[in-house]
Every structure is written in C-alpha cells, then in structure tokens.
Amino acid sequence: MSDNANSPDHVTIIKEGNSGGGMVLGILVAVVLAIVAFTVFSNSDRNSTDASIEAAANKVGAAADKVGNAAQDAAKKVQ
C-alpha cells in the first residue's frame, strides 16, 4: 500500500478495555459523602430541636412555679 519501503503497510490499533473500576470508586465515594452529610445535618437539627424543647420546658416550668405560688397565696387568704 505504501510506496516507501521504510513505512509500514498496515496500522494496528489496540484498544484496552476499561474495567469500570473508576466508576465503582466514584459511586462509593458519593455514597460515603451522602452518609456523612446526612449524619452531620441530622445531628445539627437534633441539637437545635433539643435546645428549643429545653427552652420551652423551662418556660413551662417557670409558669408552673408562678401558678403554684399564686395557689399558695390564694389558700393563705382563704384561711
């Protein structure tokens, strides 16, 4: 095919197959990142929820103390 004696008359193309290892590794990294993100965000939500519940409980406790004191004062006036 070639007029030149030094050049090859055919070309061989070798394609090496991809095992897909990079794809599996990428999916594995994505799953691990998703789990870490879920853990971080769920803990931060819990902490803020716990703080809100604690604040509400303190307010209810303070109100209960006031009601208790008012009841004692009313009982003293009745006697």
C-alpha distances in whole Angstrom, upper triangle without the diagonal:
4,7,9,10,12,10,9,5,8,11,15,17,21,24,27,30,33,36,38,41,41,42,45,46,46,48,50,51,52,54,56,56,58,60,61,62,64,66,67,67,70,72,72,73,76,77,78,79,82,83,84,85,87,89,90,92,93,94,96,97,99,100,102,104,105,106,108,110,111,112,114,116,116,118,120,121,122,124
4,5,7,9,7,7,6,9,12,15,18,22,25,28,31,34,37,39,41,41,42,45,46,46,49,51,51,52,55,56,56,58,61,61,62,64,66,67,68,70,72,72,74,76,77,78,80,82,83,84,86,88,89,90,92,93,95,96,98,99,100,102,104,105,106,108,110,111,112,114,116,117,118,120,122,123,125
4,6,9,8,10,9,13,15,19,22,25,28,31,34,37,41,43,45,44,46,49,49,50,52,54,54,55,58,59,60,61,64,65,65,67,69,70,71,73,75,75,77,79,80,81,83,85,86,87,89,91,92,93,95,96,98,99,101,102,104,105,107,108,109,111,113,114,115,117,119,120,121,123,125,126,128
4,6,6,8,9,13,15,18,21,24,27,30,34,36,40,42,44,43,45,48,48,49,51,53,53,54,57,58,58,60,63,63,64,66,68,69,70,72,74,74,76,78,79,80,82,84,85,86,88,89,91,92,94,95,97,98,100,101,103,104,106,107,109,110,112,113,114,116,118,119,120,122,124,125,127
4,6,8,9,12,15,18,21,24,27,30,33,36,39,42,43,43,45,48,48,49,51,53,53,55,57,59,59,61,63,64,64,67,69,69,70,73,74,75,76,79,80,81,82,84,86,87,89,90,91,93,95,96,97,99,100,102,103,105,107,108,109,111,113,114,115,117,119,120,121,123,125,126,128
4,7,9,12,14,16,19,22,25,28,31,34,37,40,41,41,43,45,46,46,49,51,51,52,55,56,56,58,61,61,62,64,66,66,68,70,71,72,74,76,77,78,80,82,83,84,86,87,89,90,92,93,95,96,98,99,101,102,104,105,107,108,110,111,112,114,116,117,118,120,122,123,125
4,6,9,10,13,16,19,22,25,28,31,34,37,38,38,40,42,43,43,46,48,48,49,52,53,53,55,58,58,59,61,63,63,65,67,69,69,71,73,74,75,77,79,80,81,83,84,86,87,89,90,92,93,95,96,98,99,101,102,104,105,107,108,110,111,113,114,116,117,119,120,122
4,6,7,10,13,16,20,22,26,29,32,34,36,36,38,40,41,41,44,46,46,48,50,51,52,54,56,57,57,60,61,62,63,65,67,68,69,72,73,74,75,77,79,80,81,83,84,86,87,89,90,92,93,95,96,98,99,101,102,104,106,107,108,110,112,113,114,116,118,119,120
4,7,10,14,17,20,23,26,29,32,35,37,37,38,41,42,42,45,47,47,48,51,52,53,54,57,58,58,61,63,63,64,66,68,69,70,72,74,75,76,78,80,81,82,84,85,87,88,90,91,93,94,96,97,99,100,102,103,105,106,108,109,111,112,113,115,117,118,119,121
4,7,10,13,16,19,22,26,29,31,33,33,35,37,38,39,41,43,44,45,47,49,49,51,53,54,55,57,59,60,61,63,65,66,67,69,71,71,73,75,76,77,79,81,82,83,85,87,88,89,91,93,94,95,97,99,100,101,103,104,105,107,109,110,111,113,115,116,118
4,7,10,13,16,19,22,25,28,30,30,31,34,35,35,37,39,40,41,44,45,46,47,50,51,51,53,55,56,57,59,61,62,63,65,67,68,69,71,73,74,75,77,78,80,81,83,84,86,87,89,90,91,93,95,96,97,99,101,102,104,105,106,108,110,111,112,114
4,6,10,13,16,19,22,25,27,27,28,31,32,33,35,37,37,39,41,42,43,45,47,48,49,51,53,54,55,57,59,60,61,63,64,66,67,69,70,71,73,75,76,77,79,81,82,83,85,87,88,89,91,93,94,95,97,98,99,101,103,104,105,107,109,110,112
4,6,10,13,16,19,21,23,24,25,27,29,29,31,33,34,35,37,39,40,41,43,44,45,47,49,50,51,53,55,56,57,59,61,62,63,65,67,68,69,71,72,74,75,77,78,80,81,83,84,85,87,89,90,91,93,95,96,98,99,100,102,104,105,106,108
4,6,10,13,16,18,20,21,22,25,26,27,29,30,31,33,35,36,37,39,41,42,43,45,47,48,49,51,52,54,55,57,58,60,61,63,64,65,67,69,70,71,73,75,76,77,79,81,82,83,85,87,88,89,91,92,93,95,97,98,99,101,103,104,106
4,6,9,13,15,17,17,19,21,22,23,25,27,28,29,31,33,34,35,37,38,39,41,43,44,45,47,49,50,51,53,55,56,57,59,61,62,63,65,67,68,69,71,73,74,75,77,78,79,81,83,84,85,87,89,90,92,93,94,96,98,99,100,102
4,7,9,12,14,15,16,18,19,21,23,24,25,27,29,30,31,33,35,36,37,39,41,42,43,45,46,48,49,51,52,54,55,57,58,60,61,63,64,66,67,69,70,71,73,75,76,77,79,81,82,83,85,87,87,89,91,92,93,95,97,98,100
4,6,9,11,13,14,15,17,18,20,21,23,24,26,27,29,30,32,33,35,36,38,39,41,42,44,45,47,48,50,51,52,54,56,57,58,60,62,63,64,66,68,69,70,72,73,74,76,78,79,80,82,84,85,86,88,89,90,93,94,95,97
4,6,8,9,10,12,13,14,16,18,19,20,22,24,25,26,28,30,31,32,34,36,37,38,40,42,43,44,46,48,49,50,52,53,55,56,58,59,60,62,64,65,66,68,70,71,73,75,75,76,79,80,81,83,85,86,87,89,91,91,93
4,6,8,9,10,12,13,14,16,18,19,20,22,24,25,26,28,29,31,32,34,35,37,38,40,41,43,45,46,47,49,51,52,53,55,56,58,59,61,62,63,64,67,68,69,71,73,73,74,77,78,79,81,83,84,85,87,89,89,91
4,5,5,6,9,10,11,13,14,16,17,19,20,21,23,25,26,27,29,31,32,33,35,37,38,39,41,43,44,45,47,48,49,51,53,54,55,57,59,60,61,63,65,65,67,69,70,71,73,75,76,77,79,80,81,84,85,86,88
4,5,5,6,9,10,11,12,14,15,17,18,20,21,23,24,26,27,29,30,32,33,35,36,38,39,41,42,43,45,47,48,49,51,53,54,56,57,58,59,62,63,64,66,68,69,70,72,73,74,76,78,79,80,82,84,85,86
4,5,5,6,9,10,11,12,14,15,16,18,20,21,22,24,26,27,28,30,32,33,35,36,38,39,40,42,44,45,46,48,50,51,52,54,56,57,58,60,62,62,64,66,67,68,70,72,73,75,76,78,79,81,82,83,85
4,5,5,6,9,10,11,12,14,15,17,19,20,21,23,25,26,27,28,30,32,33,35,36,38,39,40,42,43,45,46,48,49,51,53,54,55,57,59,60,61,63,65,65,67,69,70,71,73,75,76,77,79,81,82,83
4,5,5,6,9,10,11,12,14,15,17,19,20,21,23,25,26,27,29,31,32,33,35,37,37,39,41,42,43,45,47,48,49,51,53,54,55,57,58,59,61,63,64,65,67,69,69,71,73,74,75,77,79,80,81
4,5,5,6,9,10,11,12,14,15,17,18,20,21,23,24,26,27,29,30,32,33,35,36,37,39,41,42,43,45,47,48,50,51,52,54,56,57,58,60,62,63,64,66,68,68,70,72,73,74,76,78,79,80
4,5,5,6,9,10,11,12,14,15,16,18,20,21,22,24,26,27,29,30,32,33,34,36,38,39,40,42,44,45,46,48,50,51,52,54,56,57,58,60,61,62,64,66,67,69,71,72,73,75,77,77,79
4,5,5,6,9,10,11,12,14,15,16,18,20,21,22,24,26,27,29,30,32,33,34,36,37,39,40,42,43,44,47,48,49,50,53,54,55,57,59,59,60,63,64,65,67,69,70,71,73,75,75,77
4,5,5,6,9,10,11,12,14,15,17,19,20,21,23,25,26,27,29,31,32,33,35,36,37,39,41,42,43,45,47,48,49,51,53,53,55,57,58,59,61,63,64,65,67,68,69,71,73,74,76
4,5,5,6,9,10,11,12,14,15,17,18,20,21,23,24,26,27,29,30,32,33,35,36,38,39,41,42,44,45,47,48,50,51,52,54,56,57,58,60,62,63,64,66,67,68,70,72,73,75
4,6,5,6,9,10,10,12,14,15,16,18,20,21,22,24,26,27,28,30,32,33,34,36,38,39,40,42,44,45,46,48,49,50,52,54,55,56,58,60,61,63,64,65,67,69,70,71,73
4,5,5,6,9,10,11,12,14,15,16,18,20,21,22,24,26,27,28,30,32,33,34,36,37,38,40,42,43,44,47,48,49,51,53,53,54,57,58,59,61,63,64,65,67,69,69,71
4,5,5,6,9,10,11,12,14,15,17,19,20,21,23,25,26,27,29,31,31,33,35,36,37,39,41,42,43,45,47,47,49,51,52,53,55,57,58,59,61,63,64,66,67,68,70
4,5,5,6,9,10,11,12,14,15,17,18,20,21,23,24,26,27,29,30,32,33,35,36,38,39,41,42,44,45,46,48,50,51,52,54,56,57,58,60,61,63,64,66,67,69
4,5,5,6,9,10,11,12,14,15,16,18,20,21,22,24,26,27,28,30,32,33,34,36,38,39,40,42,43,44,46,48,49,50,52,54,55,56,58,59,61,63,64,65,67
4,5,5,6,9,10,10,12,14,15,16,18,20,21,22,24,26,27,28,30,31,32,34,36,37,38,40,42,43,44,47,47,48,51,52,53,55,57,58,59,61,63,63,65
4,5,5,6,9,10,11,12,14,15,17,19,20,21,23,25,26,27,29,30,31,33,35,36,37,39,41,42,43,45,47,47,49,51,52,54,56,57,58,60,62,63,64
4,5,5,6,8,10,11,12,14,16,17,18,20,21,23,24,26,27,29,30,32,33,35,36,38,39,40,42,44,45,46,48,50,51,52,54,55,57,59,60,61,63
4,6,5,6,8,10,11,12,14,16,16,18,20,21,22,24,26,27,28,30,32,33,34,36,37,38,40,42,43,44,46,48,49,50,52,53,54,57,58,59,61
4,6,5,6,9,10,11,12,14,15,16,18,20,21,22,24,26,27,28,30,31,32,34,36,37,39,41,42,43,45,46,47,49,51,52,53,55,57,58,59
4,6,5,6,9,10,11,13,14,15,17,19,20,21,23,25,26,27,29,30,32,33,35,36,38,40,41,42,44,45,47,48,50,51,52,54,56,57,59
4,5,5,6,9,10,11,12,14,16,17,18,20,21,23,24,26,27,29,30,32,33,34,36,38,39,40,42,44,45,47,48,50,51,53,54,55,57
4,5,5,6,9,10,10,12,14,15,16,18,20,21,22,24,26,27,28,30,31,32,34,36,37,38,40,42,43,44,46,47,49,51,52,53,55
4,5,5,6,9,10,10,12,14,15,16,18,20,21,22,24,25,26,28,30,31,33,35,36,37,39,40,41,43,45,46,47,49,51,52,53
4,5,5,6,9,10,11,12,14,15,17,19,20,21,23,24,26,27,29,30,32,33,35,36,38,39,41,42,44,45,47,48,50,51,53
4,5,5,6,8,10,11,12,14,15,17,18,20,21,22,24,26,27,28,30,32,33,34,36,38,39,41,42,43,45,47,48,49,51
4,5,5,6,8,10,10,12,14,15,16,18,20,21,22,24,25,26,28,30,31,32,34,36,37,38,40,41,43,45,46,47,49
4,5,5,6,9,10,10,12,14,15,16,18,20,21,23,24,25,27,29,30,31,33,35,36,37,39,41,42,43,45,46,48
4,5,5,6,9,10,11,12,14,15,17,18,20,21,23,24,26,27,29,30,32,33,35,36,38,39,41,42,44,45,47
4,5,5,6,9,10,11,12,14,15,16,18,20,21,22,24,26,27,28,30,32,33,35,36,37,39,41,42,43,45
4,5,5,6,9,10,10,12,14,15,16,18,20,21,22,24,26,26,28,30,31,33,34,36,37,39,41,42,43
4,5,5,6,9,10,11,12,14,15,17,18,20,21,23,24,26,27,29,30,32,33,35,36,38,39,41,42
4,5,5,6,9,10,11,12,14,15,17,18,20,21,23,24,26,27,29,30,32,33,35,36,38,39,41
4,5,5,6,9,10,10,12,14,15,16,18,20,21,22,24,26,27,28,30,31,33,35,36,37,39
4,5,5,6,9,10,10,12,14,15,16,19,20,21,23,24,25,27,29,30,31,33,35,36,38
4,5,5,6,9,10,11,12,14,15,17,19,20,21,23,24,26,27,29,30,32,33,35,37
4,5,5,6,9,10,11,12,14,15,17,18,20,21,22,24,26,27,29,30,32,33,35
4,5,5,6,9,10,10,12,14,15,16,18,20,21,22,24,25,27,29,30,31,33
4,5,5,6,9,10,11,12,14,15,17,18,20,21,23,24,26,27,29,30,32
4,5,5,6,9,10,11,12,14,15,17,18,20,21,23,24,26,27,29,31
4,5,5,6,9,10,10,12,14,15,16,18,20,21,22,24,26,27,29
4,5,5,6,9,10,10,12,14,15,17,18,20,21,23,24,26,27
4,5,5,6,9,10,11,12,14,15,17,18,20,21,23,25,26
4,5,5,6,9,10,11,12,14,15,16,18,20,21,23,25
4,5,5,6,9,10,10,12,14,15,16,18,20,21,23
4,5,5,6,9,10,11,12,14,15,17,19,20,21
4,5,5,6,9,10,10,12,14,15,17,18,20
4,5,5,6,9,10,10,12,14,15,16,19
4,5,5,6,9,10,11,12,14,15,17
4,5,5,6,9,10,11,13,14,16
4,5,5,6,9,10,11,12,15
4,5,5,6,9,10,11,13
4,5,5,6,9,10,11
4,5,5,6,9,10
4,5,5,6,9
4,5,5,6
4,5,5
4,6
4
